[in-house]
Amino acid sequence: PQSFVDYQAENCTITLGVVESNHAGFTGTGFVNGDNAVGAGITCSVSNAAAAGPRSVEIRFANGTTTVRPMDLIVNGVTVQNIAFQGTGAWTTWAALTFNVNLNSGANTIRLNATSVNGGPNLDRLRVAAPADTQAPTA
Ligand code: GCU
């Protein structure tokens, strides 16, 4: 089995933003360019068939400005933390940050919600790790 599942930002529910593909280096078919506004972001439906528990979530993003673009990380409606998305040097330079979150068994939502008037960074994808006990043994 896969050791992670990718959720492309462009396939998540977008609040105040659009899907674009004009900055190279994204995965999938594009990325989400949220509006430069508080409340812009994405909500991804994340299924977790295995037992509830901690999972690592990697967020791939680009911020071509030199200003931090903070967003709340909200899991199942609960704000876990505020993430400071630093500048990556260019809109075509993508970076990733990884966080541990607790997921329920079954359906979950992971939302990223901009908390400054600059909005968030451009968002490429969420990569959610499968629990270790579902990974294939390495021979
Ligand atoms: C530029 C860039 C966009 C980005 C935007 C922003 O317009 O091309 O991809 O989203 O800046 O500042 O958020």
py3Dmol code that shows the C-alpha trace and the ligand (Angstrom):
import py3Dmol

protein = """\
ATOM      1  CA  PRO A   1       0.000   0.000   0.000  1.00  0.00           C
ATOM      2  CA  GLN A   2       0.956   3.628  -0.380  1.00  0.00           C
ATOM      3  CA  SER A   3       2.633   5.236   2.586  1.00  0.00           C
ATOM      4  CA  PHE A   4       0.856   8.524   1.941  1.00  0.00           C
ATOM      5  CA  VAL A   5      -2.122   9.973   0.110  1.00  0.00           C
ATOM      6  CA  ASP A   6      -1.985  13.250  -1.792  1.00  0.00           C
ATOM      7  CA  TYR A   7      -4.833  15.733  -1.744  1.00  0.00           C
ATOM      8  CA  GLN A   8      -4.341  18.323  -4.462  1.00  0.00           C
ATOM      9  CA  ALA A   9      -5.336  21.802  -3.326  1.00  0.00           C
ATOM     10  CA  GLU A  10      -7.136  22.400  -6.631  1.00  0.00           C
ATOM     11  CA  ASN A  11      -9.447  19.477  -5.800  1.00  0.00           C
ATOM     12  CA  CYS A  12     -10.325  20.795  -2.349  1.00  0.00           C
ATOM     13  CA  THR A  13     -13.138  23.234  -1.622  1.00  0.00           C
ATOM     14  CA  ILE A  14     -11.811  26.737  -2.237  1.00  0.00           C
ATOM     15  CA  THR A  15     -12.918  29.759  -0.250  1.00  0.00           C
ATOM     16  CA  LEU A  16     -12.005  33.087  -1.875  1.00  0.00           C
ATOM     17  CA  GLY A  17      -9.550  31.920  -4.478  1.00  0.00           C
ATOM     18  CA  VAL A  18      -8.957  30.399  -7.876  1.00  0.00           C
ATOM     19  CA  VAL A  19      -7.068  27.507  -9.440  1.00  0.00           C
ATOM     20  CA  GLU A  20      -4.102  28.635 -11.509  1.00  0.00           C
ATOM     21  CA  SER A  21      -1.177  26.978 -13.294  1.00  0.00           C
ATOM     22  CA  ASN A  22       1.013  29.906 -14.339  1.00  0.00           C
ATOM     23  CA  HIS A  23       3.869  29.254 -11.875  1.00  0.00           C
ATOM     24  CA  ALA A  24       5.783  26.083 -12.754  1.00  0.00           C
ATOM     25  CA  GLY A  25       6.707  23.402 -10.296  1.00  0.00           C
ATOM     26  CA  PHE A  26       3.265  22.535  -8.955  1.00  0.00           C
ATOM     27  CA  THR A  27       2.037  18.948  -8.783  1.00  0.00           C
ATOM     28  CA  GLY A  28      -1.311  17.810 -10.107  1.00  0.00           C
ATOM     29  CA  THR A  29      -3.090  20.151 -12.513  1.00  0.00           C
ATOM     30  CA  GLY A  30      -2.458  23.454 -10.777  1.00  0.00           C
ATOM     31  CA  PHE A  31      -2.412  25.243  -7.472  1.00  0.00           C
ATOM     32  CA  VAL A  32      -4.764  27.408  -5.460  1.00  0.00           C
ATOM     33  CA  ASN A  33      -4.166  31.142  -5.497  1.00  0.00           C
ATOM     34  CA  GLY A  34      -6.225  32.395  -2.619  1.00  0.00           C
ATOM     35  CA  ASP A  35      -7.363  35.988  -2.523  1.00  0.00           C
ATOM     36  CA  ASN A  36      -5.242  38.432  -0.577  1.00  0.00           C
ATOM     37  CA  ALA A  37      -7.726  38.440   2.243  1.00  0.00           C
ATOM     38  CA  VAL A  38      -8.450  37.017   5.666  1.00  0.00           C
ATOM     39  CA  GLY A  39     -10.560  33.869   5.308  1.00  0.00           C
ATOM     40  CA  ALA A  40      -9.175  32.745   1.959  1.00  0.00           C
ATOM     41  CA  GLY A  41      -8.211  29.093   1.901  1.00  0.00           C
ATOM     42  CA  ILE A  42      -9.011  25.494   1.164  1.00  0.00           C
ATOM     43  CA  THR A  43     -10.944  22.734   2.889  1.00  0.00           C
ATOM     44  CA  CYS A  44      -9.889  19.204   1.980  1.00  0.00           C
ATOM     45  CA  SER A  45     -11.884  16.066   2.707  1.00  0.00           C
ATOM     46  CA  VAL A  46      -9.390  13.552   4.039  1.00  0.00           C
ATOM     47  CA  SER A  47     -10.459   9.971   4.458  1.00  0.00           C
ATOM     48  CA  ASN A  48      -8.726   7.906   7.051  1.00  0.00           C
ATOM     49  CA  ALA A  49     -10.024   4.382   6.875  1.00  0.00           C
ATOM     50  CA  ALA A  50      -7.687   3.107   9.544  1.00  0.00           C
ATOM     51  CA  ALA A  51      -7.987   3.744  13.235  1.00  0.00           C
ATOM     52  CA  ALA A  52      -7.944   7.273  14.588  1.00  0.00           C
ATOM     53  CA  GLY A  53      -4.559   8.617  15.472  1.00  0.00           C
ATOM     54  CA  PRO A  54      -1.728  10.982  14.688  1.00  0.00           C
ATOM     55  CA  ARG A  55      -0.763  11.490  11.061  1.00  0.00           C
ATOM     56  CA  SER A  56       1.827  13.714   9.495  1.00  0.00           C
ATOM     57  CA  VAL A  57       0.496  16.231   7.008  1.00  0.00           C
ATOM     58  CA  GLU A  58       2.909  17.869   4.591  1.00  0.00           C
ATOM     59  CA  ILE A  59       1.763  21.153   3.047  1.00  0.00           C
ATOM     60  CA  ARG A  60       3.405  22.162  -0.234  1.00  0.00           C
ATOM     61  CA  PHE A  61       3.295  25.880  -0.984  1.00  0.00           C
ATOM     62  CA  ALA A  62       5.013  28.847  -2.610  1.00  0.00           C
ATOM     63  CA  ASN A  63       5.242  32.411  -1.367  1.00  0.00           C
ATOM     64  CA  GLY A  64       7.003  34.681  -3.821  1.00  0.00           C
ATOM     65  CA  THR A  65       6.940  37.633  -1.462  1.00  0.00           C
ATOM     66  CA  THR A  66       9.185  38.451   1.466  1.00  0.00           C
ATOM     67  CA  THR A  67       6.226  38.755   3.811  1.00  0.00           C
ATOM     68  CA  VAL A  68       5.093  35.834   5.959  1.00  0.00           C
ATOM     69  CA  ARG A  69       1.632  34.603   4.899  1.00  0.00           C
ATOM     70  CA  PRO A  70       0.066  33.033   7.999  1.00  0.00           C
ATOM     71  CA  MET A  71      -2.775  30.520   7.859  1.00  0.00           C
ATOM     72  CA  ASP A  72      -4.628  28.586  10.523  1.00  0.00           C
ATOM     73  CA  LEU A  73      -4.453  24.814  10.230  1.00  0.00           C
ATOM     74  CA  ILE A  74      -7.938  23.614  11.174  1.00  0.00           C
ATOM     75  CA  VAL A  75      -8.692  19.917  11.592  1.00  0.00           C
ATOM     76  CA  ASN A  76     -12.318  18.876  11.883  1.00  0.00           C
ATOM     77  CA  GLY A  77     -13.235  22.421  12.803  1.00  0.00           C
ATOM     78  CA  VAL A  78     -10.615  22.817  15.503  1.00  0.00           C
ATOM     79  CA  THR A  79      -7.697  25.182  14.985  1.00  0.00           C
ATOM     80  CA  VAL A  80      -4.514  23.235  15.604  1.00  0.00           C
ATOM     81  CA  GLN A  81      -2.036  26.019  15.043  1.00  0.00           C
ATOM     82  CA  ASN A  82      -1.213  29.096  13.030  1.00  0.00           C
ATOM     83  CA  ILE A  83       1.378  28.344  10.370  1.00  0.00           C
ATOM     84  CA  ALA A  84       3.836  31.029   9.281  1.00  0.00           C
ATOM     85  CA  PHE A  85       4.388  30.432   5.586  1.00  0.00           C
ATOM     86  CA  GLN A  86       7.690  32.176   4.934  1.00  0.00           C
ATOM     87  CA  GLY A  87       8.756  33.533   1.582  1.00  0.00           C
ATOM     88  CA  THR A  88      10.191  30.843  -0.701  1.00  0.00           C
ATOM     89  CA  GLY A  89      12.070  33.289  -2.964  1.00  0.00           C
ATOM     90  CA  ALA A  90       9.829  33.000  -6.008  1.00  0.00           C
ATOM     91  CA  TRP A  91       6.332  31.882  -6.944  1.00  0.00           C
ATOM     92  CA  THR A  92       7.975  29.001  -8.840  1.00  0.00           C
ATOM     93  CA  THR A  93       9.951  27.866  -5.793  1.00  0.00           C
ATOM     94  CA  TRP A  94       7.837  25.404  -3.848  1.00  0.00           C
ATOM     95  CA  ALA A  95       8.557  24.318  -0.293  1.00  0.00           C
ATOM     96  CA  ALA A  96       6.952  21.959   2.191  1.00  0.00           C
ATOM     97  CA  LEU A  97       6.215  22.063   5.895  1.00  0.00           C
ATOM     98  CA  THR A  98       5.111  19.027   7.887  1.00  0.00           C
ATOM     99  CA  PHE A  99       2.806  18.939  10.897  1.00  0.00           C
ATOM    100  CA  ASN A 100       1.370  16.188  13.039  1.00  0.00           C
ATOM    101  CA  VAL A 101      -2.385  16.173  13.445  1.00  0.00           C
ATOM    102  CA  ASN A 102      -4.837  13.776  15.013  1.00  0.00           C
ATOM    103  CA  LEU A 103      -7.334  12.353  12.559  1.00  0.00           C
ATOM    104  CA  ASN A 104     -10.553  10.524  13.284  1.00  0.00           C
ATOM    105  CA  SER A 105     -11.315   7.191  11.751  1.00  0.00           C
ATOM    106  CA  GLY A 106     -13.246   7.769   8.547  1.00  0.00           C
ATOM    107  CA  ALA A 107     -14.014  11.238   7.211  1.00  0.00           C
ATOM    108  CA  ASN A 108     -12.026  14.301   8.246  1.00  0.00           C
ATOM    109  CA  THR A 109     -11.636  17.858   7.053  1.00  0.00           C
ATOM    110  CA  ILE A 110      -8.383  19.763   6.943  1.00  0.00           C
ATOM    111  CA  ARG A 111      -8.737  23.481   6.319  1.00  0.00           C
ATOM    112  CA  LEU A 112      -6.105  26.141   5.757  1.00  0.00           C
ATOM    113  CA  ASN A 113      -7.510  29.594   6.461  1.00  0.00           C
ATOM    114  CA  ALA A 114      -5.600  32.810   5.848  1.00  0.00           C
ATOM    115  CA  THR A 115      -5.316  35.005   8.913  1.00  0.00           C
ATOM    116  CA  SER A 116      -3.771  38.127   7.399  1.00  0.00           C
ATOM    117  CA  VAL A 117      -4.967  40.611   4.793  1.00  0.00           C
ATOM    118  CA  ASN A 118      -2.235  39.338   2.471  1.00  0.00           C
ATOM    119  CA  GLY A 119      -3.959  35.959   2.277  1.00  0.00           C
ATOM    120  CA  GLY A 120      -2.025  32.711   2.267  1.00  0.00           C
ATOM    121  CA  PRO A 121       0.721  31.425   0.016  1.00  0.00           C
ATOM    122  CA  ASN A 122      -0.119  29.613  -3.205  1.00  0.00           C
ATOM    123  CA  LEU A 123      -1.089  26.077  -2.141  1.00  0.00           C
ATOM    124  CA  ASP A 124      -0.130  22.986  -4.130  1.00  0.00           C
ATOM    125  CA  ARG A 125      -1.143  19.966  -2.093  1.00  0.00           C
ATOM    126  CA  LEU A 126      -1.532  18.191   1.224  1.00  0.00           C
ATOM    127  CA  ARG A 127       0.318  14.885   1.608  1.00  0.00           C
ATOM    128  CA  VAL A 128      -1.149  12.842   4.437  1.00  0.00           C
ATOM    129  CA  ALA A 129       0.867   9.929   5.751  1.00  0.00           C
ATOM    130  CA  ALA A 130      -0.734   6.537   6.132  1.00  0.00           C
ATOM    131  CA  PRO A 131      -0.332   4.977   9.544  1.00  0.00           C
ATOM    132  CA  ALA A 132       2.850   2.996   9.820  1.00  0.00           C
ATOM    133  CA  ASP A 133       1.019  -0.254  10.426  1.00  0.00           C
ATOM    134  CA  THR A 134      -0.593  -0.115   6.983  1.00  0.00           C
ATOM    135  CA  GLN A 135       2.718   0.131   5.159  1.00  0.00           C
ATOM    136  CA  ALA A 136       4.081  -2.845   3.331  1.00  0.00           C
ATOM    137  CA  PRO A 137       6.954  -4.555   5.100  1.00  0.00           C
ATOM    138  CA  THR A 138      10.328  -3.783   3.583  1.00  0.00           C
ATOM    139  CA  ALA A 139      11.973  -7.070   2.746  1.00  0.00           C
TER     140      ALA A 139
END
"""
ligand_1 = """\
13
GCU
C 1.091 37.278 -7.755
C 1.264 35.842 -8.163
C 0.139 34.977 -7.626
C 0.040 35.167 -6.133
C -0.166 36.631 -5.821
C -0.229 36.932 -4.323
O -0.040 37.812 -8.399
O 1.314 35.728 -9.572
O 0.355 33.611 -7.952
O -1.009 34.405 -5.597
O 0.906 37.396 -6.365
O 0.399 37.869 -3.891
O -0.884 36.217 -3.601
"""
view = py3Dmol.view(width=600, height=400)
view.addModel(protein, "pdb")
view.setStyle({"model": 0}, {"cartoon": {"style": "trace"}})
view.addModel(ligand_1, "xyz")
view.setStyle({"model": 1}, {"stick": {}})
view.zoomTo()
view.show()
